[in-house]
């Protein structure tokens, strides 16, 4: 890890804390503290969509009247300072060499771009608001500002937990509950098969997540195969897991006037195959609804992609639908993977695994249940691109509560385009 302050480089976190007048230690200590799918997606963006611009919105879904307490002025100020400190970081040579040697689909020209890239504080607008107490937006070229999403989310959550609760008690409860969960897996109470830790964005803290991954590795927990946190994957010698998120569909499928958004999935799948061929291929199905996705997930794409990811709606209905889709195409579902990642715990994962494991390969990405606070309600926060190339974009998931757009007209227009496609059968 290294920060650049006043033209010189330092690895001294205490010095950084003092320089930026942080209340807490720097919450981002490396640009590798990032979800793996950011590197997958941003390589596509750099190579194929480098001119695209975007505006992102931060949203706290469970803060406000009748929900959790709002962010305070003190919270907002610490978030602002932590983001400023994050913007002093750069990738180092060792980190990028590890990326390119570990994941051969990461191109050297992309690693070269990362060696020069750094976050820019001028891309951010951070302020107070009436509804949730905090408002964050960031703007710029999408292949540059996409990396901001995850650090913004875990900075906001950690600041909130530290300022609103007794952090030491939260950490103690986190460790106690985690050890119970590990024992439940090792004792055979739960059987979830293969799972990864996906909780970076809503974690209790870096300290908690690092302890969690170290403990999962040391305890040799059955089925644990990796983490989305690239920094911790490197540190503990495990796999960094992740391929694509909703933003890739919003940008490629909806961010261009000449792309009909009802065909978002086709444009994305085509760009992904152009970039990666048969590698790095777990496709996300629900950005504009799984039924529309399957219209474009035909024989070629279904063959090339290793599987699909579930992130909203009923997991059983979704899985049955995917398996039937493969069968109709003459593809054996047992050669494919269904990755579940929607608000999972060990109990629900066990039931899903039991239901599907004899019919297909099953895997799980488990986030807040593992990495979030264990003794209080977790923050439900997201960042999404809402304007791309000056066009309003919208997410229409398989669960309406996860829909997101600045403009209701963008949602209505997208629904209309999808309805037209379904009506015409095109």
C-alpha positions, 0 to 999 in steps of 0.5 A, a space after each residue: 500500500 502507498 499513498 502520495 501526499 504532497 509529491 512524496 510516497 508513504 506507507 505510514 497509515 498514521 501519517 495519512 490519518 494525521 494529514 487528512 485529519 481522519 477520525 479513524 485509520 484510513 479505511 482504504 489501504 490499497 486500490 486492490 480493496 476492490 470486488 473482482 468483477 470491477 477488473 473484469 468489467 472495466 477491462 471491457 469498458 476500457 477496450 470497447 467503450 472508453 468514451 462512455 461517461 456516467 453519473 452515479 448515485 449513492 442510495 441508502 435503502 433502509 435509512 430514513 423515517 421508520 428505518 435506521 437513523 440518518 447519517 449525521 453531519 459528523 458522518 458525512 464529514 468523515 466520509 468526505 475525508 476518508 474518500 479524500 485519503 482514498 484518492 491519494 492511493 495508487 496501485 503498486 507494481 507488486 499488486 499489478 504483477 500479481 493480477 496479471 500472473 494470477 488471472 491470464 485474461 487480464 491484459 498487460 495494456 489494461 494493467 498498464 492503464 491501472 499503473 497510471 490510474 488513480 481516484 480523483 476527488 474532483 469527481 465526487 460530490 458529497 453533501 448532506 440531505 434531508 432524507 438519509 443525511 448523506 448524498 453522494 454522486 460521482 461523475 466522469 469517464 465510466 472506465 475511470 469512475 466505476 472503481 469508486 462504487 465499492 470503496 464509497 460503499 464500505 467507507 460509508 458503512 464503516 463510518 456509520 457503524 463506528 459513529 452510531 454504535 460501540 464498535 468494539 462490542 460490534 466486533 466482539 459480537 461479529 467474531 462470536 457469531 462467525 465462530 458459531 456459523 463456522 462450527 455449524 458448517 463443520 458439524 454438518 448442520 448446514 450443507 451449502 456446497 461451494 461458497 465465496 465471501 461477497 461482503 466487501 461493499 457492506 462489511 462491518 469494517 476492514 478489520 472484521 473482514 480480514 479476520 473473517 477470511 483468515 479464520 475461514 482459511 485457517 479453519 479449512 471451512 468445507 466448501 469455502 473457495 474464495 472472496 470477491 475482495 481482491 486484496 484479501 484474496 492476494 493476502 491469503 492465497 485464495 481465489 478472487 471471485 467475480 465476473 459481471 454486475 448490473 452496471 455493464 448492462 446499463 452502460 452497454 445496453 442502455 447507454 447508447 442511442 442506437 442500442 434498443 434497451 430491450 436487447 441489453 443482454 445481447 449487446 453485453 453478452 456479445 461484448 463479453 465474448 469478444 473480450 474473453 471468449 469462453 473464459 471468465 463467464 458467469 452471466 448476470 440475468 436480472 438487470 431487465 428481468 430474467 425472461 428477457 435475458 433468456 430471449 438472448 441467452 440462446 445456444 451460442 451464449 448458453 454454450 460459451 458461458 459457464 453459468 449464470 448468477 441469481 441476484 433477485 426474485 425467487 431462487 427456486 423459480 429462477 433456477 427451474 427456469 434456467 435448467 429448463 432453458 438449458 434442456 430446451 437448447 440441448 445443453 446438459 444443466 450438469 455442465 453449467 453452474 447456477 451461482 446464487 448471491 441474493 441476501 443469502 444465509 447458511 440456512 437458505 443456501 442449504 435449502 437451495 443446494 438441496 433442491 438443485 445439487 442433483 440437477 446442476 452445479 450450485 455455488 453461492 456468493 454470500 455477503 452481508 450475512 458473513 461480513 456485515 454486523 452480526 448483532 444489529 441491522 445491517 445498512 442496505 446501501 448501493 451505488 448505481 450509474 443513473 445517467 450514461 452518455 447523458 441518457 437516463 438508465 434504469 435497473 428492472 430486477 426480478 424484485 421491484 424493490 431493487 429497481 433504481 433510476 433517477 427518472 421514472 420515465 426511463 423505467 416506463 420507457 424501458 418497460 414499454 420497449 420490453 413489452 413491444 419485444 414480447 408482443 412482437 416476439 422479436 
